[in-house]
Amino acid sequence: MATYAIGDVQGCYDELRALLARIGFDSARDRLWFVGDLVNRGPKSLEVLRFVRSLGDGATTTVLGNHDLHLLCLAEGFAKRRQDDTLDAVLGAADAADLLGWLRRRPLMHREGDNAMVHAGLLPQWSVDKALALAGEVEAALRAPSYRDFLAALYGSKPARWSDALEGWDRLRVIVNAMTRMRFCSPEGVMDFHVKSDQAPAGYLPWFEARPLREEPKIVCGHWSALGLKLTAHVSALDAGCVWGGSLAALRLEDGALVQLPCRGYHNVTEE
């Protein structure tokens, strides 16, 4: 049995299937961890959703990314279509309601053994245990009968920092923004959402450098294609920019073995 963490797929279905063939994935024996952003920008988001869902929760764990949440908001009428969205096939599919319901029930964060997975990152003030509890608050809101109220309040970049005193939608929005959108933050936990390159703005650090060192699981993440693969003792960042012509990465968590599949790419600019 092996557990493979897979970088941002973003609708690149053919590349995903080719990567799984290359690593010899067997759904009866192995497990896949998807770091989020299953959909958008690539050509086959519908096929990716159907395939990953078909593998079942026993073979896969998927955390939510910003593009996955964008799809949920778009489906409910709480987001505007972007010029480079490639989500029409999902929204128009006969099984759209089932797929979106499945996606909405994915976790925001997952921990198992020596690894914890989140799409973007964690604020310096959060231990992994605290972050898991905060992720649970968002998951409860997404799974509640009133989930549309949460999606309606989701968009926005303020507040830009965490406080234990935050309540309501502001509290949940900060959690979501940190875990699905963040790249840089200050040591005090103020997030920057403007810079998408790998060059930190003045006063900020990559989120994983801003975090104090703790005895805790390694954080597996994606989201940051401009950063590319970054594998250290504390973080495994796996967005190698498949949709941009980079590669799709699979990291075997048991021993750190890495497999990359070169991708042809579907865009020539960096992403949100």
N, C-alpha and C positions, 0 to 999 in steps of 0.2 A: 504494500500500500504506500502511495506517495500523495503528498498534498502540494499542488502547484498554485502559486499566486500568479494571476494573469493581469497584465497592464491594461490600460484603457482601450477597450475594443471599439467603441464609437461607431457601431454599425458596420464594421469591417468583417462581415460574416465569413467570406471566403478565406481570409487570412487566419481567422480564428480556427476554422476547421483544419486548415493546413498545419497550423502550429500544434494542435492537439494530435494530429496524425504523426507529426515529427517526434513528439515526446512519448508517443505510444499510450495516450490516455485511455484508460478502461474504466467506464462509469461504474462497473461492478466492484472495482478494486480501489480506484484512486478518487481523490477529491480535488475540486477546483475552488479557489478563492478569487473572486472578481473584485477589483478595487473600485468599482463604480464607473459610471459613464459607459454603460452598455450601448447606448444609443447616440445618434445624431452625428452629423457631418459626413459620415460614411454612407454608402448606398443601400445597405441592407439591415436597417435597424429592426424591421419586423422579423426577419429571419433569425437575427441574433436573439431577440426576446423569446421567440417560440422555441428555439433550440435550448437555450439555457434553462428555461422553465421546464422543458421536457426531461431534463436530466434529473430533476427532483432535488429536494432539500438534502437528501442523503448523500448526494454527489457534489453539490455546489453550495457555496455561501457567497452572496452578492451584497455589498453595501451600496447605498445610494450615493450617486454623484450629482453634480450640479446639472448636467444635461438630463439625467433621469428625472430630477425634480422639475426641470423646465418642461419636459414632456407631460408630466402630471398636471402642471399649472396650465399648459396650453390646452389640454383636453377639457379642462373645466372652465376655460374662458378667462383665466386670470393672468395670462401672459400674451404678449404680442409675438406673432411669427417673425423670426429673424430671416434675413436674406439667405443665409447659408444653412438654415434648418433643412433636414432631410427626413421629416417625421410624418409626411402625409400618408405613406403606406400604413403606418401603425394606426394613425387616427381613423383611417377609412376601412380598416380590416374588420371582417365579420366577428372576429374574436377579440376586438379591441378592449371591450369591457373586462374580459377575463384577464388579458395581459396587463392592463393598467391596474386592476385590482391586485394581481400578483406583485407587480412592481411596488405598489404603495405599501405593501406589507414586508418589504425587505428592510433589514436593519440599517441604521445609520453607522453603526460601529460593531465590530465583532472581535472577541478575544478568545484565544484557544492556546493553551500551552505557553510556549515562549514567544508568541506573536500576537499582536493586536492590529486589526485592519480598519482603516478609515480612508475616505477618498482623498481629502486634501491634507489635513493636519490637525494638531492639537495645540491649544494655547499654553503658554508657559505655566499658567496658574493651575493647570489641570493635571493631576496624576491620571494614569490609565484607568484606575478604578473610578475616579470621579467622572472622567469623560464618559465612561460606559453608563453611569447613572444618568448623566445629562442626555446622552443619546437616547436613553429609554424614555425620557420625557417627550422628545420629538416623535419617537416611534408610537407612543401612546396617542399623540395628537393625530398622527397620520392614519391610525387604525380605528379611530373613534368614529361613530356615526356622523359627527359634525366635522369631519376632516376637511370639507370644503372651506370652512371658516379659517382653518389654519393655512390652507393654500392661498386663500385670498390675501392673507396678511404676510406672506412669506417674502415677497420681493422687497429689496432695499438694503442699503449698506450701513444703516445706523440702527442701534448703537454700534460703534466700531471697536468696543472693548468689553470684556466680561466684568460683571460684578455679581457677587452672590445675592445682592439685593434686587436684581432684575426680576420682573414678573411678567406674566402674560406673553403677548406676541413678541415683545422686545427680547425677552429671555430666550424664547425658542429661536428667534431669528439670528441672534448672536451664535447660538450653538450650531445652527445649520450653516451659517456663513463661515465659521471657523472650520467645520468638518468637511465642507464641500467646495469652498471657494478660496480659502486663504493660501497665500504663498509667503508673504512677508508679514512680520509683526515686530513690535518693539519688545524689549525685555519686560516691559510693564503690561504687555498683552494688547496694545493698540494695533489693529489690523490695517494694512494697506490693500486696497482692491484696485489700484490703478496700474501698477507695474506688473507686467506679465512676463518679462524677460527673466534672466537669472542674475541680474545686477540689482542689488538692494538699493532702495532710495535712502537718503541720509536719515540716520536715526533708527533704521530698521535692519532686521536680520532675517535670513531664511528661518521659517518657523522652528525648524528642528535645531538650529543653532541657538535660538532664543530660549529653548527649554533647558532648565537645570537638569544635570545628570541625576538619574534616579535608578534604583534597582527595580526594573520593571520590564515587561515584554518589549521586544523590538517592534517598532511601528512599521507596518506595511501600508503603502499608500500609492497614489497615482497623481493625476490632475495636472502636473507641471511639466508639459512637454518641452518647454524651453530649457528646463533643468536637465532633462534626460534621465537616464539610469543613474541612480546614486545608491550604492550599497555600502553601508558602514556598519559598525557594531550596534548602532542604535536605530537606524532607519533603512528600509528597503523601498526606495522610490522607483516605481516601475513604469511610469508613462514614458515610453521611448518614441512617442509620436507616430504611431502607425498611420493614422489618418492623414498625417502631413508628409508621408514618404519616408518615415523612419523605420522602426521595427515594432513588432509585437513581441513582448517578452513574457516568458514563463520562468518563475523562480521556484525551484523545489525547496520547500521550507525545511525539510529534514536535514539537508546537507548543504544548501546554498548553491546547488548546481543551477546554472542559468542557460536557457535556450532562447535565442532570438530568431525571429523570422523576418527577413527584409520585406517591406511593404511598398507597393507602388505609390501610394499616397493619392489623395483626392482633393487636396487643397495646397496652397503655397504660402499661406500666412499663418501666424501663430494664433492660437485659440484663446477663448475665455476659459 
